[in-house]
Amino acid sequence: MPLKEIALELQGKAANLAVRMPIAWVNILAGPPVVVDGRQLDGRTQWLLYLLARSGQPPVEQTTVVEARIGYDTFMLEMGGKAAPIGEMVDRTIDGPAGRLRIRLYRPAGAVARLLPAILYLHGGGWVMGSLEGYDLVSRYICARAGCAVVAVDYRLAPEHKFPAAIEDAVAAYRWLSADATKLGIDPARIVLAGDSAGGNIAAVAAQLLRDEARPPCLQWLIFPATDLGFTTASYASCGENFLVTRAAMEWFRGHYLNDLREIEDPRVSPLRATDLSGVAPALVFTNGIDPLRDEGQAYAERLATAGIKVIHQEFDSLIHGFIGMRGALQAAARAMDDMVAGLRHELAQLGR
């Protein structure tokens, strides 16, 4: 293992131990409470940010793509907690728009249903970072707690593969899963399109593109999604610095992902800018209170509702962007993930009633 990767892993373990300190110590060491837009930052999250700011690691926009990818996967695995027990995990490849496309199929333990609901999951990472390996703990957790099969997609990343490569891969993966669902023990009528951050962006776009399929997605599960790459909302002004994912980082991601900034207007880049959202799948939209992407996620939920789509929106007001990878380190993140999965289970249970 390269020395830099070893150092990152050790720092991740140290941070993980530090955030487990008694909350009374945390409240003293982290400093006065941080309040943004009337929302108070979770205390342990504040302490984690304090530690990360003093870790000596440069911000993502000052690293190479390779360094960013290593750091992101390391962080996800160090902060993600224990691996949830599942029944089976299978790696395979499918036909993609540009060759073979990796997917990873997770099945829950003890499932008795002949055909399981499935979650086609598109990971976060700014269209540049993230992998099946880095998101393994997230996928296992969702599979175990939701009682669903999870199909994680290793879509093509920028800058090697710019827009619309990731979108094309997501659509292709959905169509493959829908066509082969029964062979895989999956109910083709209960396939959820899901993703966080950049993955939430891809899922929202794919839901628009797939609305006229013979079997469209039954739900879209959007976790702090990027829905407008113009970065003009008020939350970019109030939360664009100091909270892990910054405006500078998002601009770095956008620069790698897009071929030209004029593509921001394309609804396949900024799904909030679509002129017609009628007919897309019902949506669960989760946002964070202290997150530059907060307002665009809320705006997308409102646009869906205005278009007559059933939508449930919940804000975790004390959390920051990316908490899905911090379940093992932050109790508030663990509770939020439990809430999100409970909401998904509830909506799946309503299908067909």
C-alpha positions as CSV (number, residue, x, y, z in Angstrom):
1,M,0.0,0.0,0.0
2,P,1.4,3.5,-0.9
3,L,2.6,5.6,2.0
4,K,0.1,8.3,1.3
5,E,-2.8,5.8,1.4
6,I,-1.5,4.4,4.7
7,A,-1.4,7.9,6.1
8,L,-4.9,8.6,5.0
9,E,-6.1,5.3,6.6
10,L,-4.4,6.1,9.9
11,Q,-5.8,9.6,10.0
12,G,-9.3,8.2,9.3
13,K,-9.0,5.8,12.2
14,A,-7.7,8.6,14.5
15,A,-10.7,10.8,13.6
16,N,-13.1,7.9,14.1
17,L,-11.8,7.3,17.6
18,A,-11.8,11.0,18.4
19,V,-15.4,11.5,17.5
20,R,-16.4,8.7,19.8
21,M,-15.3,10.8,22.8
22,P,-17.9,11.5,25.5
23,I,-20.2,14.2,24.3
24,A,-19.4,16.4,27.3
25,W,-15.8,16.6,26.1
26,V,-16.8,17.1,22.5
27,N,-19.0,20.1,23.5
28,I,-16.0,21.7,25.3
29,L,-13.4,21.0,22.7
30,A,-15.4,21.8,19.6
31,G,-16.2,25.3,20.7
32,P,-19.5,27.3,20.8
33,P,-22.4,25.8,18.8
34,V,-22.5,26.6,15.1
35,V,-25.8,27.9,13.8
36,V,-26.4,28.5,10.1
37,D,-29.8,29.7,8.7
38,G,-31.4,29.0,12.0
39,R,-30.1,25.4,12.1
40,Q,-27.7,24.2,14.7
41,L,-24.9,21.9,13.6
42,D,-24.8,18.5,15.3
43,G,-22.1,18.6,18.0
44,R,-20.2,15.5,17.0
45,T,-20.3,16.7,13.3
46,Q,-18.8,20.0,14.4
47,W,-16.1,18.1,16.3
48,L,-15.4,16.0,13.2
49,L,-15.1,19.1,11.0
50,Y,-12.7,20.6,13.6
51,L,-10.5,17.5,13.4
52,L,-10.6,17.3,9.6
53,A,-9.6,21.0,9.3
54,R,-6.5,20.2,11.4
55,S,-5.6,16.9,9.7
56,G,-3.2,18.5,7.2
57,Q,-5.1,17.1,4.2
58,P,-5.6,19.6,1.4
59,P,-9.1,20.3,0.2
60,V,-10.2,18.1,-2.7
61,E,-9.9,20.9,-5.3
62,Q,-6.1,21.1,-4.5
63,T,-5.5,17.4,-5.1
64,T,-5.2,15.2,-8.1
65,V,-8.1,13.1,-9.2
66,V,-6.3,9.9,-8.2
67,E,-5.6,11.3,-4.7
68,A,-9.2,12.5,-4.4
69,R,-10.5,9.0,-5.2
70,I,-8.2,7.3,-2.7
71,G,-9.1,9.7,0.0
72,Y,-12.8,9.5,-0.6
73,D,-13.0,5.7,-0.6
74,T,-10.7,5.6,2.5
75,F,-13.0,8.1,4.4
76,M,-16.1,6.1,3.4
77,L,-14.7,2.8,4.7
78,E,-13.2,4.3,7.9
79,M,-16.3,6.3,8.9
80,G,-19.0,3.8,7.7
81,G,-19.2,1.6,10.7
82,K,-19.4,-2.2,10.9
83,A,-20.5,-4.2,7.8
84,A,-24.1,-5.1,8.1
85,P,-24.9,-8.8,7.6
86,I,-26.3,-9.7,4.3
87,G,-27.1,-13.0,2.5
88,E,-25.1,-12.7,-0.7
89,M,-22.9,-10.4,-2.7
90,V,-22.2,-11.0,-6.4
91,D,-20.0,-9.0,-8.7
92,R,-20.7,-9.2,-12.4
93,T,-20.6,-7.1,-15.6
94,I,-23.4,-6.2,-18.0
95,D,-23.5,-4.6,-21.5
96,G,-23.1,-0.9,-21.2
97,P,-23.1,1.9,-23.7
98,A,-19.3,1.9,-23.9
99,G,-18.4,-1.7,-23.2
100,R,-18.8,-3.9,-20.1
101,L,-20.3,-2.2,-17.0
102,R,-19.6,-3.4,-13.5
103,I,-22.4,-3.9,-11.1
104,R,-22.6,-5.5,-7.6
105,L,-25.7,-7.3,-6.4
106,Y,-26.5,-7.6,-2.7
107,R,-29.3,-9.8,-1.3
108,P,-30.6,-9.6,2.3
109,A,-30.2,-12.5,4.6
110,G,-33.2,-14.6,5.4
111,A,-35.4,-13.2,2.6
112,V,-38.4,-15.4,1.9
113,A,-40.1,-13.5,-0.9
114,R,-39.8,-15.1,-4.3
115,L,-39.3,-11.7,-5.9
116,L,-37.6,-9.0,-3.9
117,P,-37.9,-5.2,-4.4
118,A,-34.6,-3.8,-5.6
119,I,-32.7,-0.5,-5.3
120,L,-30.6,0.5,-8.2
121,Y,-28.0,2.6,-6.3
122,L,-25.9,5.3,-7.9
123,H,-23.1,6.4,-5.5
124,G,-22.0,9.9,-4.7
125,G,-18.6,11.5,-5.2
126,G,-19.1,14.5,-7.5
127,W,-19.2,12.4,-10.7
128,V,-15.4,12.1,-10.2
129,M,-15.0,9.9,-7.1
130,G,-16.7,6.9,-5.6
131,S,-16.6,3.2,-6.3
132,L,-18.3,-0.1,-5.6
133,E,-15.6,-0.8,-3.0
134,G,-15.9,2.6,-1.3
135,Y,-19.7,2.3,-1.1
136,D,-19.7,-1.3,0.1
137,L,-20.7,-0.5,3.7
138,V,-23.5,1.8,2.5
139,S,-24.8,-0.8,0.1
140,R,-24.7,-3.6,2.8
141,Y,-26.5,-1.3,5.3
142,I,-29.3,-0.4,2.9
143,C,-29.7,-4.1,1.8
144,A,-29.8,-5.4,5.4
145,R,-32.1,-2.7,6.8
146,A,-34.4,-2.2,3.8
147,G,-34.8,-5.9,3.1
148,C,-34.3,-5.2,-0.6
149,A,-31.8,-6.4,-3.1
150,V,-29.3,-3.6,-3.9
151,V,-27.8,-3.3,-7.3
152,A,-24.8,-0.9,-7.1
153,V,-23.6,0.5,-10.4
154,D,-20.0,1.3,-11.2
155,Y,-20.8,4.0,-13.7
156,R,-18.1,5.8,-15.6
157,L,-16.4,8.7,-13.9
158,A,-15.2,12.1,-15.0
159,P,-12.9,13.5,-16.2
160,E,-12.0,10.4,-18.2
161,H,-15.7,10.1,-19.1
162,K,-17.5,13.4,-19.1
163,F,-21.3,14.1,-19.3
164,P,-23.4,12.3,-20.3
165,A,-21.5,9.0,-19.8
166,A,-22.8,8.5,-16.2
167,I,-26.4,9.1,-17.3
168,E,-26.1,6.7,-20.1
169,D,-24.7,4.0,-17.8
170,A,-27.5,4.5,-15.3
171,V,-30.2,4.2,-17.9
172,A,-28.6,1.1,-19.4
173,A,-28.3,-0.5,-15.9
174,Y,-31.9,0.2,-15.2
175,R,-33.1,-1.3,-18.5
176,W,-30.9,-4.4,-18.0
177,L,-32.3,-4.8,-14.4
178,S,-35.9,-4.3,-15.5
179,A,-35.5,-6.9,-18.4
180,D,-33.7,-9.5,-16.3
181,A,-35.4,-8.9,-13.0
182,T,-37.3,-12.1,-12.6
183,K,-34.2,-14.1,-13.5
184,L,-32.4,-12.4,-10.6
185,G,-35.2,-12.9,-8.1
186,I,-36.3,-9.3,-8.4
187,D,-39.8,-7.9,-8.8
188,P,-39.7,-5.8,-12.0
189,A,-42.6,-3.7,-10.7
190,R,-40.6,-2.6,-7.6
191,I,-37.3,-1.2,-8.8
192,V,-36.2,2.0,-7.0
193,L,-33.8,4.5,-8.6
194,A,-31.6,5.8,-5.8
195,G,-28.5,7.8,-5.2
196,D,-26.8,10.4,-3.0
197,S,-25.3,13.7,-4.1
198,A,-24.0,13.3,-7.6
199,G,-25.7,9.9,-7.6
200,G,-28.9,11.6,-6.6
201,N,-28.5,13.9,-9.6
202,I,-28.0,10.9,-11.9
203,A,-31.0,9.1,-10.4
204,A,-33.2,12.1,-10.8
205,V,-32.2,12.6,-14.4
206,A,-32.6,8.8,-15.2
207,A,-36.1,8.9,-13.6
208,Q,-37.1,11.7,-16.1
209,L,-35.6,9.7,-19.0
210,L,-37.3,6.5,-18.0
211,R,-40.7,7.8,-17.3
212,D,-42.2,6.3,-20.5
213,E,-40.7,2.8,-20.1
214,A,-43.0,-0.1,-20.1
215,R,-41.9,-0.7,-16.5
216,P,-40.7,2.7,-15.2
217,P,-39.1,3.0,-11.7
218,C,-41.6,2.6,-8.9
219,L,-39.8,5.2,-6.8
220,Q,-36.9,7.6,-6.8
221,W,-34.9,7.9,-3.6
222,L,-32.9,11.1,-3.7
223,I,-30.4,11.7,-0.9
224,F,-29.1,15.3,-0.8
225,P,-29.2,15.4,-4.6
226,A,-27.5,17.9,-6.9
227,T,-30.3,19.2,-9.0
228,D,-29.0,22.5,-10.4
229,L,-25.3,23.0,-11.3
230,G,-25.6,26.7,-11.5
231,F,-24.8,27.0,-7.8
232,T,-26.9,30.1,-7.3
233,T,-29.1,29.2,-4.3
234,A,-28.9,31.0,-1.0
235,S,-27.5,27.8,0.7
236,Y,-24.4,28.1,-1.5
237,A,-23.8,31.5,0.1
238,S,-24.5,30.4,3.7
239,C,-23.1,26.9,3.6
240,G,-20.5,27.1,0.8
241,E,-17.4,27.0,3.1
242,N,-16.3,25.1,6.2
243,F,-18.8,22.2,6.0
244,L,-16.8,19.5,4.2
245,V,-18.4,19.9,0.8
246,T,-17.7,23.5,-0.3
247,R,-18.5,25.7,-3.3
248,A,-14.9,25.4,-4.4
249,A,-15.2,21.6,-4.3
250,M,-18.4,21.6,-6.3
251,E,-16.9,23.8,-8.9
252,W,-14.0,21.4,-9.2
253,F,-16.3,18.5,-9.6
254,R,-18.4,20.4,-12.2
255,G,-15.3,21.4,-14.1
256,H,-14.3,17.7,-14.4
257,Y,-17.8,16.5,-15.3
258,L,-19.0,19.0,-17.9
259,N,-17.6,19.5,-21.3
260,D,-18.7,23.1,-21.3
261,L,-20.4,25.3,-18.7
262,R,-23.2,25.9,-21.2
263,E,-24.4,22.4,-20.4
264,I,-25.6,23.6,-17.0
265,E,-28.9,24.5,-18.8
266,D,-29.4,20.9,-20.0
267,P,-32.0,19.1,-17.8
268,R,-29.8,16.0,-18.0
269,V,-27.2,18.1,-16.0
270,S,-29.6,20.2,-13.9
271,P,-32.8,18.2,-13.5
272,L,-34.4,21.1,-11.7
273,R,-34.4,23.0,-15.0
274,A,-36.6,20.4,-16.8
275,T,-39.7,22.1,-18.2
276,D,-41.9,19.0,-17.6
277,L,-41.7,16.7,-14.6
278,S,-45.1,15.1,-15.1
279,G,-45.2,11.3,-15.1
280,V,-41.9,10.7,-13.3
281,A,-41.8,8.2,-10.4
282,P,-42.9,9.2,-6.9
283,A,-40.0,10.6,-4.9
284,L,-38.5,10.5,-1.4
285,V,-36.2,13.5,-1.2
286,F,-33.8,14.0,1.8
287,T,-31.8,17.1,2.3
288,N,-29.5,18.5,5.1
289,G,-29.9,21.7,6.9
290,I,-26.2,22.8,6.7
291,D,-25.3,21.9,3.1
292,P,-24.7,24.0,0.0
293,L,-27.1,21.7,-1.9
294,R,-29.9,22.1,0.6
295,D,-32.0,24.6,-1.3
296,E,-31.9,22.9,-4.7
297,G,-32.9,19.6,-3.2
298,Q,-35.9,21.3,-1.5
299,A,-36.7,23.1,-4.8
300,Y,-36.8,19.9,-6.7
301,A,-39.2,18.3,-4.2
302,E,-41.4,21.3,-4.6
303,R,-41.3,21.1,-8.4
304,L,-42.2,17.5,-8.3
305,A,-45.2,18.2,-6.1
306,T,-46.3,21.0,-8.3
307,A,-46.2,18.6,-11.3
308,G,-48.6,16.3,-9.4
309,I,-46.0,13.8,-8.3
310,K,-46.3,12.2,-4.9
311,V,-43.2,13.4,-3.0
312,I,-42.1,13.2,0.6
313,H,-39.4,15.7,1.6
314,Q,-37.5,15.5,4.9
315,E,-34.6,17.8,6.0
316,F,-32.1,16.7,8.6
317,D,-31.5,20.1,9.9
318,S,-28.4,19.5,12.0
319,L,-26.4,17.5,9.4
320,I,-23.9,18.2,6.6
321,H,-23.5,16.9,3.1
322,G,-22.2,13.4,2.8
323,F,-23.4,12.0,6.1
324,I,-24.3,8.7,4.4
325,G,-20.7,7.7,4.7
326,M,-20.4,8.6,8.4
327,R,-22.8,6.2,10.1
328,G,-20.1,4.6,12.1
329,A,-18.8,7.9,13.5
330,L,-21.8,10.1,13.9
331,Q,-24.9,9.1,15.9
332,A,-27.0,11.7,14.1
333,A,-26.0,10.3,10.7
334,A,-26.9,6.8,11.9
335,R,-30.3,8.0,13.0
336,A,-30.9,9.8,9.7
337,M,-30.0,6.7,7.7
338,D,-32.4,4.7,9.8
339,D,-35.1,7.3,9.1
340,M,-34.4,7.2,5.4
341,V,-34.6,3.5,5.1
342,A,-37.8,3.4,7.2
343,G,-39.4,5.9,4.8
344,L,-38.3,3.7,1.9
345,R,-39.7,0.6,3.4
346,H,-43.0,2.3,4.1
347,E,-43.4,3.6,0.6
348,L,-42.6,0.2,-0.9
349,A,-45.2,-1.4,1.4
350,Q,-47.8,0.9,0.0
351,L,-47.3,-0.2,-3.6
352,G,-50.2,-2.2,-5.0
353,R,-52.5,-1.3,-2.1
